[in-house]
Amino acid sequence: MDAWFIPVDGGKPAGEAVQVKKDLGRALPMAFTRDGRLFYALREGGTEIYTAGINLPSGELRGIATPLESRFQGENRAPEWSADGRSLAYLSRIGTENFGQDYRVHDSGS
């Protein structure tokens, strides 16, 4: 993703677009100031889902938490177990755009 500048007058383009930063990264636009400055945040890193056995009465882990095996390693979030505890649904965000495509993925469990 790149950042571009274009003058605007009355809500309409008033000149040519000029690239101001190449390979901006995963930017999250925050605000424009009255004098035209853009404030943004950069997202870095990924997210992952880990699974582990647990002793329900004590709340203690059984074994070591391991990352979920998936096609989109490092891009998984928002896990939710099925009512019977046999399947796990989660979102995998792929792409580098700020509002990239989210895909709902189903894992049949094991």
Backbone as CSV, one residue per row, in Angstrom:
resi,resn,N_x,N_y,N_z,CA_x,CA_y,CA_z,C_x,C_y,C_z
1,MET,0.844,-1.167,0.000,0.000,0.000,0.000,0.896,1.239,0.000
2,ASP,0.533,2.201,-0.837,1.275,3.456,-0.949,0.408,4.615,-0.453
3,ALA,1.028,5.732,-0.111,0.298,6.943,0.284,0.412,7.964,-0.851
4,TRP,-0.706,8.592,-1.184,-0.772,9.572,-2.265,-1.382,10.862,-1.742
5,PHE,-1.025,11.975,-2.364,-1.581,13.287,-2.030,-2.253,13.842,-3.286
6,ILE,-3.450,14.401,-3.093,-4.117,15.100,-4.190,-4.808,16.321,-3.596
7,PRO,-4.573,17.501,-4.175,-5.269,18.683,-3.668,-6.772,18.568,-3.918
8,VAL,-7.542,19.101,-2.986,-9.001,19.056,-3.084,-9.541,20.458,-2.857
9,ASP,-10.524,20.824,-3.667,-11.182,22.124,-3.520,-12.676,21.906,-3.643
10,GLY,-13.399,22.255,-2.614,-14.849,22.073,-2.636,-15.252,20.619,-2.748
11,GLY,-14.425,19.724,-2.207,-14.745,18.304,-2.226,-14.420,17.604,-3.534
12,LYS,-13.761,18.319,-4.454,-13.424,17.729,-5.759,-11.917,17.821,-5.991
13,PRO,-11.350,16.840,-6.748,-9.916,16.902,-7.056,-9.559,18.215,-7.734
14,ALA,-8.419,18.800,-7.313,-7.992,20.089,-7.867,-6.532,20.024,-8.308
15,GLY,-6.150,18.915,-8.896,-4.777,18.755,-9.358,-4.438,17.300,-9.524
16,GLU,-3.179,17.053,-9.816,-2.697,15.691,-10.044,-2.323,15.013,-8.727
17,ALA,-2.530,13.700,-8.666,-2.115,12.907,-7.506,-0.602,12.733,-7.533
18,VAL,0.002,12.817,-6.355,1.451,12.660,-6.212,1.701,11.613,-5.136
19,GLN,2.546,10.623,-5.440,2.895,9.610,-4.448,3.835,10.234,-3.417
20,VAL,3.472,10.113,-2.126,4.308,10.694,-1.072,5.053,9.644,-0.253
21,LYS,4.585,8.393,-0.276,5.300,7.317,0.421,4.950,5.990,-0.227
22,LYS,5.992,5.263,-0.637,5.814,3.944,-1.237,5.913,2.886,-0.141
23,ASP,5.190,1.798,-0.310,5.228,0.685,0.645,4.972,1.156,2.076
24,LEU,3.873,1.819,2.257,3.501,2.365,3.558,3.360,1.277,4.607
25,GLY,2.881,0.117,4.223,2.659,-0.957,5.185,1.187,-1.055,5.518
26,ARG,0.895,-1.712,6.624,-0.490,-1.915,7.054,-0.941,-0.693,7.856
27,ALA,-1.337,0.344,7.161,-1.688,1.619,7.798,-3.138,1.635,8.244
28,LEU,-3.369,2.251,9.364,-4.710,2.469,9.897,-4.922,3.971,9.957
29,PRO,-5.651,4.554,8.987,-5.883,6.006,9.004,-6.604,6.413,10.283
30,MET,-6.172,7.524,10.873,-6.775,7.977,12.124,-7.498,9.310,11.958
31,ALA,-6.839,10.305,11.338,-7.475,11.621,11.207,-6.694,12.504,10.241
32,PHE,-7.417,13.403,9.605,-6.811,14.497,8.844,-6.962,15.761,9.672
33,THR,-5.922,16.595,9.685,-6.018,17.881,10.370,-6.537,18.924,9.378
34,ARG,-6.922,20.080,9.875,-7.431,21.157,8.998,-6.391,21.627,7.996
35,ASP,-5.098,21.497,8.372,-4.049,21.933,7.438,-3.583,20.803,6.515
36,GLY,-4.311,19.656,6.500,-4.049,18.597,5.535,-3.120,17.483,5.968
37,ARG,-2.649,17.514,7.212,-1.790,16.426,7.675,-2.626,15.186,7.971
38,LEU,-2.056,14.024,7.696,-2.718,12.754,7.974,-2.021,12.075,9.139
39,PHE,-2.795,11.665,10.128,-2.263,10.869,11.231,-2.708,9.430,11.011
40,TYR,-1.753,8.508,11.156,-2.072,7.099,10.960,-1.212,6.243,11.879
41,ALA,-1.648,5.020,12.087,-0.887,4.044,12.860,-0.481,2.927,11.912
42,LEU,0.609,2.260,12.232,1.043,1.111,11.438,0.850,-0.161,12.249
43,ARG,0.213,-1.115,11.625,0.019,-2.413,12.263,1.226,-3.287,11.938
44,GLU,1.710,-3.982,12.951,2.841,-4.879,12.754,2.545,-6.206,13.430
45,GLY,3.233,-7.240,12.966,3.083,-8.555,13.576,1.819,-9.250,13.096
46,GLY,1.536,-10.339,13.697,0.370,-11.123,13.328,-0.379,-11.565,14.565
47,THR,-1.370,-12.376,14.353,-2.149,-12.933,15.452,-2.233,-14.431,15.232
48,GLU,-2.386,-15.163,16.291,-2.490,-16.606,16.165,-3.381,-17.165,17.255
49,ILE,-3.936,-18.311,16.971,-4.791,-19.029,17.917,-4.001,-20.225,18.428
50,TYR,-3.999,-20.411,19.733,-3.332,-21.558,20.355,-4.387,-22.433,21.020
51,THR,-4.136,-23.727,21.057,-5.031,-24.649,21.750,-4.215,-25.446,22.762
52,ALA,-4.897,-25.856,23.831,-4.267,-26.688,24.860,-5.373,-27.363,25.650
53,GLY,-5.021,-28.495,26.224,-5.948,-29.149,27.135,-5.993,-28.384,28.448
54,ILE,-7.122,-28.494,29.123,-7.256,-27.787,30.403,-8.005,-28.666,31.398
55,ASN,-7.578,-28.612,32.627,-8.279,-29.284,33.705,-9.354,-28.315,34.185
56,LEU,-10.609,-28.584,33.856,-11.680,-27.625,34.154,-11.832,-27.319,35.644
57,PRO,-11.812,-28.320,36.531,-11.970,-27.973,37.950,-10.877,-27.047,38.486
58,SER,-9.616,-27.281,38.059,-8.517,-26.479,38.609,-8.131,-25.300,37.723
59,GLY,-8.505,-25.357,36.433,-8.114,-24.313,35.496,-6.677,-24.430,35.017
60,GLU,-5.985,-25.507,35.359,-4.592,-25.695,34.970,-4.496,-26.305,33.576
61,LEU,-3.448,-25.867,32.841,-3.192,-26.424,31.511,-2.690,-27.849,31.618
62,ARG,-3.100,-28.677,30.651,-2.557,-30.029,30.504,-1.693,-30.017,29.250
63,GLY,-0.401,-30.021,29.417,0.496,-29.988,28.277,0.846,-28.558,27.910
64,ILE,1.336,-28.401,26.678,1.802,-27.103,26.197,0.825,-26.561,25.159
65,ALA,0.548,-25.261,25.225,-0.306,-24.622,24.219,0.423,-24.630,22.879
66,THR,-0.264,-25.047,21.832,0.353,-25.113,20.501,-0.464,-24.283,19.511
67,PRO,0.213,-23.673,18.527,-0.517,-22.874,17.540,-1.424,-23.751,16.681
68,LEU,-2.546,-23.208,16.326,-3.494,-23.879,15.451,-2.846,-24.123,14.095
69,GLU,-2.982,-25.320,13.546,-2.489,-25.593,12.202,-3.519,-25.078,11.211
70,SER,-3.095,-24.176,10.321,-4.028,-23.621,9.343,-3.290,-23.223,8.084
71,ARG,-4.046,-22.910,7.057,-3.466,-22.457,5.787,-2.876,-21.060,5.913
72,PHE,-3.333,-20.276,6.886,-2.918,-18.880,7.015,-2.219,-18.670,8.348
73,GLN,-1.083,-19.333,8.534,-0.344,-19.245,9.787,-0.008,-17.798,10.127
74,GLY,-0.273,-17.404,11.370,0.039,-16.062,11.841,-1.005,-15.014,11.493
75,GLU,-2.142,-15.425,10.933,-3.181,-14.474,10.521,-4.554,-14.855,11.061
76,ASN,-4.609,-15.616,12.138,-5.882,-16.145,12.644,-6.303,-15.441,13.926
77,ARG,-7.615,-15.240,14.057,-8.148,-14.554,15.245,-9.610,-14.924,15.451
78,ALA,-10.164,-14.481,16.551,-11.591,-14.622,16.897,-12.069,-16.074,16.897
79,PRO,-11.414,-16.961,17.657,-11.846,-18.361,17.668,-13.159,-18.542,18.432
80,GLU,-13.928,-19.529,18.022,-15.180,-19.869,18.706,-15.438,-21.358,18.534
81,TRP,-15.516,-22.079,19.654,-15.794,-23.510,19.614,-17.264,-23.756,19.322
82,SER,-17.557,-24.854,18.645,-18.944,-25.268,18.433,-19.525,-25.711,19.775
83,ALA,-20.848,-25.808,19.837,-21.518,-26.185,21.087,-21.044,-27.550,21.598
84,ASP,-20.742,-28.482,20.681,-20.295,-29.810,21.113,-18.788,-29.882,21.345
85,GLY,-18.059,-28.785,21.106,-16.629,-28.735,21.352,-15.788,-29.515,20.358
86,ARG,-16.359,-29.900,19.225,-15.620,-30.715,18.255,-15.086,-29.908,17.071
87,SER,-15.615,-28.717,16.863,-15.177,-27.883,15.736,-14.828,-26.492,16.223
88,LEU,-13.918,-25.853,15.506,-13.468,-24.512,15.848,-13.623,-23.611,14.629
89,ALA,-14.350,-22.522,14.775,-14.481,-21.527,13.709,-13.595,-20.340,14.084
90,TYR,-13.017,-19.690,13.071,-12.147,-18.540,13.333,-12.011,-17.718,12.070
91,LEU,-11.511,-16.507,12.220,-11.262,-15.639,11.078,-9.787,-15.661,10.736
92,SER,-9.497,-15.669,9.428,-8.129,-15.549,8.943,-8.071,-14.304,8.084
93,ARG,-7.238,-13.363,8.477,-7.097,-12.137,7.692,-5.884,-12.286,6.793
94,ILE,-6.105,-12.158,5.477,-5.005,-12.285,4.537,-4.903,-11.004,3.730
95,GLY,-3.744,-10.738,3.230,-3.517,-9.504,2.486,-2.957,-8.438,3.398
96,THR,-2.471,-7.355,2.804,-1.834,-6.311,3.596,-2.659,-5.042,3.663
97,GLU,-3.810,-5.017,3.038,-4.606,-3.807,3.057,-5.190,-3.569,4.442
98,ASN,-5.447,-2.313,4.739,-6.022,-1.960,6.028,-7.324,-2.708,6.267
99,PHE,-8.177,-2.718,5.276,-9.435,-3.432,5.399,-9.389,-4.635,4.474
100,GLY,-8.391,-5.515,4.710,-8.187,-6.703,3.891,-9.374,-7.635,3.977
101,GLN,-9.310,-8.675,3.222,-10.407,-9.621,3.182,-10.310,-10.557,4.373
102,ASP,-11.419,-10.700,5.089,-11.504,-11.664,6.173,-12.251,-12.878,5.641
103,TYR,-11.757,-14.031,5.954,-12.397,-15.275,5.531,-12.754,-16.073,6.763
104,ARG,-13.963,-16.610,6.789,-14.341,-17.507,7.876,-13.885,-18.893,7.463
105,VAL,-13.087,-19.533,8.330,-12.501,-20.832,8.047,-13.077,-21.826,9.036
106,HIS,-13.343,-23.024,8.590,-13.864,-24.075,9.472,-12.838,-25.187,9.584
107,ASP,-12.537,-25.580,10.786,-11.638,-26.699,11.035,-12.459,-27.806,11.665
108,SER,-12.435,-28.975,11.075,-13.269,-30.069,11.554,-12.820,-30.614,12.900
109,GLY,-11.688,-30.163,13.377,-11.206,-30.629,14.672,-10.607,-32.021,14.557
110,SER,-10.029,-32.480,15.640,-9.457,-33.830,15.596,-9.623,-34.517,16.927
